Structures are given as structure tokens and as C-alpha cells.
Amino acid sequence: MKPIAESKGINVTYKSLLTHIDKDNRVATFKDLDKGTIEKHHFDFLHVAPPHSAPDFIAKSELAHENGWLDVNIATLQHNKFKNVFGLGDVCNLPTAKTAAAIFSQTPVVVNNLLVEMGYQPRQGTYDGYSSCPLFVGDNKLMMIEFKYGGIADESFFADQTKPK
């Protein structure tokens, strides 16, 4: 994705908090969350994903990891402290994107592992971090970005998804 963005002159910024938009001059002001610096970016088109957090009933409970997300084992999705609790979806502390494709892959793992806990299934299922999202790259082309933990490509539709089709 990065080479495509660069070829189109698109500035991609991560770990930044939008603090102000000057719509008349088309300038967005961001705070870099790693450095703490303030940066201004001129824009023609601006796409911003808002900060995400778990709901307070999780974040402020014993169920939360120190970062506020539900503290689950990244493979089994079972809570790391409370063995009768499982999690899936956006609330979990998982090192992968929070997408519909991710929860679709997590659900059978949780169902299987609940059945293991109840004695109805012989072995645990595991989640490998699979997630995906379609990415429109312009020129009437789309990429299906599929990956698992570590950002490793995990193509299921066709080989070599590094080029738009």
C-alpha cells in the first residue's frame, strides 16, 4: 500500500491525533503520539480514523489489560486471568486490525474453545490474527489486503495481492 500512496503523492500518517482543522486554508493539525510534536499538513482530501478504545465497563474493570482492551490470549481468545471469559472483536487486546473479517475468523475459534471448556470438544482452536480490508487505490482498482499477526500476507482470494486488480 505504501508504494501506491507514495506514487499518488498521498501522505500517510500513523499514531497521530487530529487536534484542529482549518477548513478554509485546508490545513489539518495533528499531535504525533510518539514524539509529542505538533505537525500541520495541507490537504486536498482528508481521511482520519478516530481514536479507538474499549468501552468503560471493560477498560475500567479487572478484565482489562493495562492498555484498556480485554486481556485475552491472542491464539485462543480466552481471557488471561478469568478462564470462563472469552473475547472476540473490537474489544480485544489483539495485535491485528479490528475488521469484520477478523471477527469472522475469531468466531469459530471462540465457539470451539467454549466447547473445549465445557468438555464437548477435544482440542483448542487457534486464531492466527487473520484480518482483511478492501482498499480502493484509484484508477478503478481495488486491493484486498489480507494479513495475519505480524503483518504477514495471508491471501485467500488469489495469489500476489500486492498489485491492484
C-alpha positions as CSV (number, residue, x, y, z in Angstrom):
1,M,0.0,0.0,0.0
2,K,2.8,2.5,0.9
3,P,4.3,2.5,-2.6
4,I,0.9,3.1,-4.2
5,A,0.3,6.0,-1.8
6,E,3.7,7.5,-2.5
7,S,3.2,7.2,-6.3
8,K,0.0,9.2,-5.9
9,G,1.5,11.8,-3.6
10,I,-0.6,10.7,-0.7
11,N,0.8,11.4,2.8
12,V,0.0,8.5,5.2
13,T,0.5,9.3,8.9
14,Y,0.0,6.9,11.8
15,K,-0.2,7.4,15.5
16,S,-1.3,11.0,15.2
17,L,-4.2,12.7,16.9
18,L,-6.1,15.2,14.8
19,T,-6.4,18.4,17.0
20,H,-7.7,21.0,14.6
21,I,-8.9,21.5,11.0
22,D,-8.6,24.9,9.3
23,K,-11.1,24.1,6.5
24,D,-10.7,27.5,4.8
25,N,-6.9,27.0,4.3
26,R,-7.1,23.2,4.1
27,V,-4.7,22.6,6.9
28,A,-5.0,19.8,9.5
29,T,-3.1,20.0,12.7
30,F,-2.0,16.7,14.4
31,K,-0.2,15.7,17.5
32,D,2.3,13.0,16.9
33,L,1.6,10.5,19.7
34,D,5.1,9.0,19.7
35,K,7.1,12.3,19.7
36,G,4.6,14.6,21.2
37,T,5.2,17.2,18.5
38,I,2.6,19.2,16.6
39,E,2.5,18.8,12.9
40,K,0.5,20.7,10.2
41,H,-0.5,19.1,7.0
42,H,-2.0,20.7,3.9
43,F,-4.7,18.6,2.3
44,D,-7.0,18.2,-0.7
45,F,-8.7,15.2,0.8
46,L,-8.5,14.1,4.4
47,H,-9.4,10.7,5.8
48,V,-9.0,10.3,9.6
49,A,-9.7,7.2,11.7
50,P,-10.7,8.3,15.2
51,P,-9.0,7.1,18.4
52,H,-10.4,3.7,19.5
53,S,-10.9,2.3,23.0
54,A,-12.7,-0.4,24.7
55,P,-16.0,0.6,26.5
56,D,-15.6,1.7,30.1
57,F,-17.2,-1.4,31.5
58,I,-14.2,-3.3,30.1
59,A,-11.5,-0.7,30.3
60,K,-12.1,0.1,34.0
61,S,-12.6,-3.5,35.1
62,E,-10.4,-6.4,36.1
63,L,-11.0,-7.8,32.6
64,A,-8.8,-5.2,31.0
65,H,-5.2,-5.4,30.0
66,E,-3.2,-2.3,31.3
67,N,-3.9,-0.7,27.9
68,G,-7.7,-0.9,28.5
69,W,-8.6,-3.7,26.0
70,L,-9.9,-7.1,27.0
71,D,-7.0,-9.2,28.1
72,V,-7.2,-12.3,26.0
73,N,-4.7,-14.9,24.8
74,I,-4.0,-13.9,21.2
75,A,-4.3,-17.5,19.9
76,T,-7.2,-19.0,22.0
77,L,-9.1,-15.7,22.7
78,Q,-9.6,-17.0,26.3
79,H,-9.1,-14.4,29.0
80,N,-5.6,-14.5,30.5
81,K,-6.9,-14.3,34.1
82,F,-10.5,-15.5,34.1
83,K,-10.7,-18.8,32.3
84,N,-14.5,-18.7,31.8
85,V,-14.3,-15.5,29.8
86,F,-13.6,-15.4,26.1
87,G,-13.5,-12.4,23.8
88,L,-13.7,-11.5,20.1
89,G,-13.9,-8.4,18.0
90,D,-13.0,-4.8,18.6
91,V,-12.9,-5.1,22.4
92,C,-9.9,-7.5,22.5
93,N,-6.3,-6.7,23.0
94,L,-5.1,-8.3,19.8
95,P,-2.2,-7.1,17.6
96,T,-4.2,-7.1,14.4
97,A,-6.7,-4.8,12.7
98,K,-10.2,-4.6,14.0
99,T,-12.3,-5.6,11.0
100,A,-15.4,-7.6,10.2
101,A,-13.1,-10.2,8.5
102,A,-11.2,-10.5,11.8
103,I,-14.3,-11.2,13.9
104,F,-15.5,-13.6,11.2
105,S,-12.3,-15.6,11.7
106,Q,-12.3,-15.3,15.5
107,T,-15.9,-16.5,16.0
108,P,-15.3,-20.3,15.2
109,V,-12.2,-20.2,17.5
110,V,-14.3,-18.9,20.4
111,V,-17.1,-21.3,19.8
112,N,-14.7,-24.2,19.5
113,N,-12.8,-23.2,22.7
114,L,-16.1,-22.7,24.7
115,L,-17.0,-26.3,23.7
116,V,-13.5,-27.4,24.9
117,E,-14.1,-25.7,28.2
118,M,-17.5,-27.4,28.5
119,G,-15.9,-30.8,27.7
120,Y,-17.6,-31.2,24.3
121,Q,-14.6,-30.6,22.0
122,P,-11.3,-32.5,22.2
123,R,-8.8,-29.7,21.2
124,Q,-8.4,-26.0,21.2
125,G,-8.9,-23.9,18.2
126,T,-6.4,-21.1,17.5
127,Y,-6.6,-17.7,15.8
128,D,-3.7,-16.6,13.7
129,G,-4.6,-12.9,13.6
130,Y,-6.3,-13.0,10.2
131,S,-7.8,-9.8,9.1
132,S,-8.5,-8.1,5.8
133,C,-9.9,-5.0,4.3
134,P,-10.7,-3.9,0.8
135,L,-8.7,-0.8,-0.3
136,F,-9.7,1.4,-3.2
137,V,-6.5,2.6,-4.8
138,G,-8.0,4.8,-7.5
139,D,-7.9,4.2,-11.3
140,N,-11.0,1.9,-10.8
141,K,-8.8,-0.6,-9.0
142,L,-9.2,-2.3,-5.6
143,M,-6.8,-4.3,-3.5
144,M,-8.0,-6.9,-0.9
145,I,-5.4,-6.6,1.8
146,E,-5.3,-9.9,3.8
147,F,-2.9,-10.5,6.6
148,K,-2.3,-12.3,9.9
149,Y,-0.2,-11.5,13.0
150,G,3.0,-9.7,12.2
151,G,1.5,-8.2,9.1
152,I,2.3,-11.4,7.2
153,A,0.3,-11.7,3.9
154,D,-2.4,-14.3,4.1
155,E,-4.1,-14.3,0.7
156,S,-7.2,-16.4,0.3
157,F,-8.7,-14.9,-2.9
158,F,-5.8,-15.1,-5.3
159,A,-2.1,-15.1,-5.2
160,D,0.0,-11.9,-5.1
161,Q,-2.4,-9.3,-3.8
162,T,0.4,-6.7,-3.8
163,K,-0.8,-5.3,-7.1
164,P,-4.2,-3.7,-7.6
165,K,-6.6,-5.6,-9.9
